């Protein structure tokens, strides 16, 4: 366990967020534009904004051609991707590509496993949201994508310390957050909140980032937090975790997040978890392939 002074020193390092790369400059105005009402959006303008970043444009095309985003025929142009996928899917893909490229590659830990988990969690959260009639599956997707932002912070700011925590987690087969707490004195939920605040994300996303491993009994954004927490667990149980096997028995029905979500969605108590797990299995290989293709572009 880190001493109090050690924890303080580590957190001081983490607070130097100016050293963390920002998402591509084109992303912020593009995402703001895509938040407008559909009738105000122009395909050509979206295409021109994405085309400013050639790498982003290429990655968007790769993702647009993935079955994970609902396409089963080849798309060979940005215009075709935007028209075929729709603005919400384009927004999801753009944010995914932008965040995907932020992880450092020279820490001794394969960053691909973290983005496989984050993209997997995003897709599972969106699918899960559809299944329970959650009102905003798009928000569930983005919350799932961003939930582990703190891992980016820890990899950039504390590469040696985080690697020790990661190796401890892998060796013991325990959740990463438990190993971080033991070795660093805080978790990626804490450091992620700093980055979420720095980026001025909405309060719902900030709370998902900071609370997805410690679901409160009552919270303004409790449903979204619970949805992401359960999606995170489903991914880790299905082999799409942080690159190692966790030796723990998990009963989703006994999770606090399940109780929180059940208050708003009573039908969850009769939910067909076996069917959902079966459906999610079809995601796994495609997520592996897609992330490896995108990340090595």
N, C-alpha and C positions, 0 to 999 in steps of 0.2 A: 504493500500500500504506500502511495506517495505521502510524504510528510506534508503538513499544511503549507510550509514555506515552499516545498517543491511544487505543490499544486499551484500556488500563487505565481511562481516563476513561469510555469508552463502556460497558465492562462494569460500572462503578460505577453508571451510569445504569440499566442493565438490572436491576441487583440491587434497585432500588426497586420491587419487585413489588406493594407495597401499592397502587400507583396503577392497577393493572390490575383491571378489574371482575371480580368472581367470577361463576361460573355461578349461575343463579337459585337462591335459597335452598331452593326445593322439591326441587331435583334431588338433592342429596346423600342426604337420607333416603329419597327415592323409589328411587334406584338401589340403596341398601343393602337396602331392602325387597325389591326385585326379584331380589336375589341369593339369597334364601331358596329352599328346595326348593319345587317347584311345588305340592305338596299343602298347603303352608302359606300360599299366596298367595290373597288375596281380591279379586275383580274390583272390588267396590264400594270397597274401601279404595284401590286403585290409581287408580280413577276420581276419588275425592274428593281425592287428593293432587295429581293433575294439574290438576284444576279450580281449585285455589288460585291458579294463574297463568293468567289468561284468555288472554294472548298465547300462552303455551306450549300451552294446550289447543287453540287455533285452529290453530296450526302443526302440532300432532300430527295433527289431522284432515286437514289438507292433505297431509301426508306419507303418512298411512294410505291415502289415495285414489290414491296414485301407483302405477303398475305396477311401479316399482322395488322396492316392498315387497310385491309379490305379489298385489295386489288389482286386480280388473278390473270391479268393480261399486261403485256409490256407497255410501259409509259416511257416515251423517249424525249419528252420536252417538259420544261417547267410549266408552260401553259397547260399542257395535257394533265400534269400532276395536279395543278390548282383546280382545273375544271372537273377532273375526275374524282378528286378526294373531297373537295369542299373546303371552305375557309377554316372550319374548326379543326379538321384533320391536319391541314397545312400548318396551322398554329402549333398543334401538338408536335408535329415533326420538326419544325423550325426550333422550338425550344429544346427538344431532345438532342438535336444535332449540336446546338450551341453549348449546352451544359456538358455533353459527352466529351468535348475536347478540352475540358478544364483540368483534368486530373494529371498530375505529373507522372512521368514515365520512368524515372530513374531512382525510385525509392527502394528497390529490392522486392516490391510487392507488385504483382500483375494487376494493373488498374482495370483491366477488362472485366474481371470478376465483379467489381463493384458496379459497373455500368450494366452488366447483364442483370444484376439484381435490381437496380433502380428501374431499368426499362421494363423488366419482368413485373415488378411491383406496380408500375404505372398501368400496364396492360391488364393485370389482374384486378386492380382497383376499378378500372373502367368497366370491365366485364362484370365484376361483382356488383357494381353500382347499377348496371342495367338489370341484373337479375332481381334485385330487391326494390327496383323502381326508385332508386335514389335520384333526386331531382336534377343533379348536374354531373353526369358521368365525365364530362370534359374536365371539370374541376378535380374530380377524383383522380383522373389520369395525371394531371399536372402535380397534384399533391403527392402521388406515389413516386413520380419522377424525382421530385425535390426532397423527399423525406430524409435522405442520408447526406445532405449537403455538408454536414459536419465532418464527414470522412474526407472531403476535399480539403477542408481547413486543416485537419490533422495531418494529412499527407504533405501539404505544402509547408506548414509551420513547424511541425514536430515529427519529421520523417523517421528519425532514429527511435524516439520514444514510442511513436505509434507502431512502428514495426515490432518492437518488443511486446507491446500489448497484443498485436495481431498474432504473433507467433505463440504467445501464451494461450490465446483463445483457441487457436488451431490445435495446439498440443493437448489442451484439456477438453476440447470439444464443447466449449461453452459459448453462449451468445457473445458477440463482440462487445456489446455495451458493458457486460459484466467484467470482461477483461480490461477494458479501458478504465472502468471505475477502480479496479484493483491496482492497476499499474500507473495510471495518470492522475487519479483522484477526481476525474470528471469524464463525461462521455461525449460522443459525437453529437448528441442532442444539445449539450451545452454549447459546444463550439459552433454547431450549426445555427443556433439561435443568433449568435454574433454576426454570422454572415448574412442570415436572413434579414436582420435589422439593418445591416450595412447596405444591402441591396434594396431596402425599403419594400420588401414583399408585403402583401396584404396580411392582416392579422390572422386570417384563417391558415394561410400557408406557414407563417411563422410558428403558429401553435402546433401544427402537424410536425414540423421539423424538430421542435423542442420537446414534444410530449408523446411521440409515437411509441415510446417504450415505458411510459408511466402514465397511462390513461387515468385522468381524474374522474371522480364519481360524477361530477356535474360540471359542464363547461359549455360556453357559448358555441364552440365549434366541435362539441363532443362527437357528433355523428361522423364528421369527416375524419377526425383523429382516429376514431374506432375503425372506420372503414380501411384506412391505410394500415393501422396496426394489424388487423386481421389479414390483409393482403400480404403484408410483410411476412407474417408467420406462415401463410400458405406457400409463399415462394421458398422460404427456408426449409419447410417440411418437404417440398417437392424437388429439392436439390438445386434450387436457384438462389443460393444464399451468398455467403461471402467467401466462397472458394474452399470450404471445408465442411465436414459433417458435424452437426451439433448433436451431442449425445444427450438428448432430453426427450421425455414424453410430453406431448402437448395435446391437450383436449381443448379444441376451439370453443366448445360450449361452456367451458369453465372459465374462460378469459373474461376479465372485467370489461374489455372492449365489446365482447358479445352482448353482455347485459346492457351496456350503454346503447348500442345500436338497436337492440330489441325493443327498447322503449319507443323509438320512433317508427320501427318497422316490425310490428308484431308477428308478421308471417315468417320472420327469420327463424322462429322456434321450430317450424316444420320444414325448414330449408333442406334441399337435397344436396348435402355436402359431397356425397360420393360422386354425384353427377358433375358438380362443379370441378372437383379434383380431376375427374376424367377429362373434362373439357380443357382444363389448364395444361394437362400433359401435352396437348398438341401444340401449345405455345413454346415449350422449352427449347426444342431443337432450333426452331426458327429464331428465337431470341438469341441463342448462342451464335448462329450464323450471321444474323444481322449486326450484332454488336461487333463481332470480329471484323466484318467487312467495313463498317463505318469507322471503327477506331484505327484501322490500319490503312486508311485512305491517304 
